[in-house]
Amino acid sequence: MGKIYRPFTLARAGELAALARVNGATRAAVVPVFQIAPRTWDYENERYSKTIPAHLAPLPEKLAAVWGGGSGYVDVSMLDSEPIIDGQHPLAWLAAQTRVAGTQLAPLVEVSSSAAAKAAAASLHVAHGTGVGIRLRQLDWTTIDPARLTALLGDLGVAPDVVDVFVDFESAEGAVIEVAVIAELTSLRALGPFRSITVGGAGFPDVNGVPRGTTEYPRDEWRIYSAVHAKLASMSQPTPDFFDNLVLKPDTIELGVDPRFISISAALRYTVTNDFLLAKGELFKGQGGSGKGGAALIPALDELTRHAEYATPVRSQADAWIEAVVAGSATPGNPGKWREWGTVRHIEVVAFQLSTLI
């Protein structure tokens, strides 16, 4: 049986549209962690574009629409300092409303979460038996400070057997981190029978200044995970599940950039066996109304289809769309559409790779 894929998924239009396209065996292997994005800032009026109730209100139905009947988690760490809504912490409100809309999500917290978020997560488990997800960043690993996880379990009032642990090696890379991850997994097993343990980290590389054409980047998180999995399997040790950040660079989520003064290049993020490919074209949008719109991506997609690893290790729904755009029978769309198809491609590749593991 293959492993479970638990990607951290920013709950915005492109990523949610991608999840809606996932079906069959792929869907059964995916358990997303829905990350609720921070509110956008209105630079012209120097205030948030929406109130916190207005920001959250559409999400329960949107999540239920794309993932109704599936399991997952909700992470509101980017809203943890936001005001309460209807007398509840945003985590409690969102989980309750999503349940009403037809999808039950387990709360996900970490050591640095506020006391209010931890209390909301504990209450949700008591009321609905959801269990709790815990993300351990490197400073929180039990091999570095065992008291951090123990204290968090105490704050939540939960036993390990209802906890899903996410061991996050963040942007670390190389053989040293592989050894460190294996040591952390051994340490966690000594603490108790956790419901699940998932390993991952990294994110899409920084692509500032990348030239036009097709550029290759290593999928560091997959290389580390697959090396750890192989080593543990060779020792007949339990192997973890996998998470990543899809095709997103996570430390860019909260960057405040005034959209009035940015240029956007046409680009598609494309996943293959051990690498990411970035297919970059000319400007989609430039200052002063310049840019070619979606047409700027077409030559880059044409070049991508001739790459040696195109449509490997598995053919995706995204490949059919790419080929239709190159042939002129589909429109190239916009950055949101490119996120959607890049995410579809990534999910289907990762699910396929995990299905081949023991």
Buried (B, 14 or more C-beta within 10 A) or exposed (E): EBBBBBBBBBBBEBBBBBBBBBEEEBBEBBBBBBBBBBBEBEBEEEEBEEEBEEBBBEBBBBBBBBBEEBBBBBBBBBBBEBEEBEEBBBBBBBBBBBBEBBBBBBBBBBBBBBEBBBBBBBBBBEEBEBBBBBBBBBEBBBBEEBEBBEEBBEBBBBEBEBBBBBBBBBBBBEEEBBEBBBEBBEBBBEBEEBBBBBBBBBBBBEBEEBEBEBBEBEBBBBBBBBBBBEBBEEEEEEBBBBBBBBBBBBEEBEEEEEEEEEEBBBBBBBBBBBBBBBBBBBBBBBEEEEBBBBBBBBBBBBBBBEBEBBBEEBBBBBBEBBBBBBEEEEEBBBBEBBBBBBBBBBBBBBBBBBBEBE
